Structures are given as C-alpha cells and as structure tokens.
Amino acid sequence: MPLSKVYVALQNPFYYGEFKYGEHWYKGTYEPLITKVLFEKVQIQLQVAPRQWNKQLFPFKKICKCASCGGSVTAELKYRRTKANIVNSHIYYHCNRIKKYDCPEPYITEQELIRQLLGHLPQIKLNTSYLMQEFEVEVKRLQHLKYTVLNERNPQIEITPHNTQSASDKSYSGLQLEMLRDYLLHVLQFGTPEERIKILKGVTSKFTLRDRQLILA
C-alpha cells in the first residue's frame, strides 16, 4: 500500500462512523473501527508540524501566581479541529500543580487573560524609566523606516524628530504616562510573544489567578 493511500485512509471519517453524501453528513449504522477522539488526534499529527521542545513562548507565565496554592502558573498549546476541518491552536494558562498536585484552579485562555489584564491597565504600577526607554527605541526604529521609505519617494519631505524625555529622568508628565499605557495596550493586543515578554518587564504589579479571574494583588 503506497504512502499516499495510507494518508487518504487516515483522513477518512468513515472509520469512526460518519460519512458525507452530497452536502450532508450521516452517521453509519455499522460498528466503528476507531473513536472520533482518536481520529481527531491523528488529523492534528498529520497537519501540524511538530514543535521543538521548549521553543514555544508564553509571555504571561510570570505575571501571576495561583491564588489557591501559591504555585507558579504555566501554559500549554492545544490544538482543536473545527467542523470546517481546520486546525486551530489555543494557549491555556493554569497552575503548574507542583505545590499541590490536586489544585482545583481551572485554566484560562490567553485571550481572556489579556482581556482582563487590559482592564487592570489604569491601576497597574509601571517601571516608567524602563518602558520609556523601550518606547524610544521603538520610535527610533519606526522613524528610520519612515525616513527610508519617504526619502526614496520624496526627498523633500522633512521628518519631524521625536522629542521625548530622557529615560534617565524620572519625572514624567501625565501625558507621557498616558502615552506609555497606550504603548503597553498596543503591544499586549498586537505584539509578538517576544515583544510582549519585553514589555511585561515594565509591569511591576503582581496578580493572582482564581476561578479564571486575574486579581490585582
């Protein structure tokens, strides 16, 4: 049996008891050879490239502790197949259960964790010097890109320099603090895992997780 036929057979839902006729799915009256759960696990292995050990980044592990046992929070990546035969990935955070193996705290999705963290944004404490330094680096990078692109198209356009307070000056205005929170908001929503890890170093507030709720300590 050629390998291509093996792949076709492994993707045939007939073996767990369902088949498609026209535009509709039907449940067979015969005894399935395998379970649907096993079939879905096989589909994930067929379509998802194996991850290198310890290469997945989980930016929010260190910002909170388990409220029940005081243990650290860990995360894992899970895959689920939709009815449209598409494999989606989801990141879940939960107690690592090292301090208490039967810790009852449930998991929380990364999307929900970010949503709750953004809700705490007006109250959380920030390392303003660190964040301002990171912000200025990002602004300079974007200015360089803007300068390069616009000068190639129109050399007469003048680039206005960005004037921010030095990161060594610890007296920041309300406008600057608001700007830093907007910067934090942007990175938490749209940044890469690497960018989120870097920006979260500027958050000094601590949180706990209880019943899928992020609580400001």
N, C-alpha and C positions, 0 to 999 in steps of 0.2 A: 504494500500500500504506500503510494508516494506521500511525501510530507505535506504537499498541498491538500491532499484528500483528508489527511489527519486534521488539519486546521479547519477544513469545512465541517467535518464531523463534530469537532469540539465546539463549534458555534451554532449547532443545530438544536433549537429548543425542543424538538420532538422527543429527545431522550429524557427530559424531565416532565413530559406530559402535556405540552402545549404545541400547537401548530397554527400557521397562518394560512387562510384560504381567502384569496381576493384581498379585501381590505380589512378583514376581521380575524381576530384570534379566537381559537377554540380550545377547549380542554378535552383531551382524549380520554376514552373510557378504558384504555389499556393500562397496565401497571408500569409506572415509570422505571427506567433503569437507574436514574440518579435523582437527587433532590435539586430543587431550584437554587438553594443556597450554594451547593457545590458548583452548579453551572455558572452562577454569577461570579464566584471566586475564580473560576477558570477564565472567564472573559476578561477579568481585570489583569490576570497574569499574561494573557495574550496581547493586550493592548497597551499596558502601562509599562514603560521602561523601568527596570529595576533601579532603585535609588542606592547611591553609595552610602555606606554606613556613616552616620554622624555628619552628613553633609547638609541635611535639612536644617534651616534656621527658623527658630521660634522666638520672635523678638520679645514676647510679653511674659516669659517664664519668670523673670527676676523681679517684676514689679509687685508681686503679691505672694502671700502665704495662704495656706489652708486655714480657715477660721476654726475648724473643728479640732484638728490635732496639732496645728502649728507647723506642719511639714511644708516642704517646698512644693511648688507647682511645676508640673511637667506638661509636655504636649506631644501629640501624635497626629500623623497624617492618615486619614481614612479615605477610601475610595468607594463610591456608590454608583451603580448603574441606573440610569433613568429609563422610563418607559420608551423613550425615543432612542434607546440603545447607545446613549452617550455616557461616558465615564466621567463623573465629577469628583473633584477632590475637596475635602473639608479638613480644617485643622481644629482639633479639640484640646482644650486645656483642662487639667484636673489635678487633684492631689497625687503626689507620687507614691503615697501609701508606704513610705519607708518607716516613718514613726509609728504608724498604726495601719496594719495590713487591711483591716476591715473598715477603714474610714468611710463614712457614709456620704461624703460630699460628692455631688454629681459633677459631670463635665459641663463645660461651657464652650460654645463655638468661638472662634477668633473674631468673627464678625460682631457677635454680641458683646464680646469683651471690649472691642474697640468702641462700639456704640456707647457703652457705659463709661468708658474712660473719657470720651469726649464730653459726656455730661458732667464729669467732675472737673473739666478743664478750668473753669473760673476759680475753683478753690485750691487747686493743687499748687504746691510750692515748687519753684523752679530755680535751677542754678543759672541765673541770668548771664553771668560772665561767660560760662561755657556755651550757652545757647547763642549768645550774640556773636561769639567767635565763629561758631558753625554757620550761622546765618550770613555773616560777612564773607566767608569762604564760598558759600553757595551763590551769593550775589555777584562776587567777582567772576565766578565761573560762567554765570549767565551773561554778565556784561561782556566777557571775552567772546562768547558765542555771538551775541548781538553785534558786537563791533566787527567781527569777522564777516558775518553774513551781510550786514548792511553796507559795509565799506566795499564789498565786492560788487554790490548792485548800484550803490550811490555813494561815491567817496565824499560828497558834500555834506552828508548828514553828520551832525555833531552829536556825539554820545555824551549825555549828561552824567558826570561821575556820581556815584552813590556816596552820600555823606552820612555815615553812621558813627555813633560814639565808639570810642576805643573799648575793646573788650576788657581792658585793664581798669576802666573807670566804672565803679560800682554804683554810681548814682544814675539811675535810668528814669526817664520820664514815663508818665502813664501811657503816652502814645507808643513809646518803644516797647513797653511791656505788652501792650495790646498787639503790636506787630509780632513779637516773639510767640505769643499764644496762637496767632493766626498761622505762623510758620509751623508750629507744632501741630496744629489742626490739619494743615495740608499734608505733612509727612505721614501722620498717623493714618490718614484716609487713603492717600495715593502713593506713599513711598514704597520702596523695595524693602525686603526684610533687613538688608544691610543698613539702609538709611534709617529705618525705624529703631534698630538697635543703637545706632549712634545718637539719635535724638533723644531716646529714652534715658540716656546717661545724664541728661539735663533735668530729669524729673526727680526731685528729692523726696516727694511724698511717698508713703508706703500704703499698700492696700492689702485687704484680706478677701478671700472668696468664701461666701456662704450661700448655699442654695442658689447657685448661679447668679449671685449678686456681688458686684465689685464694691467693697465698702472702704471708704477712705478712713485710714487709721488715725 
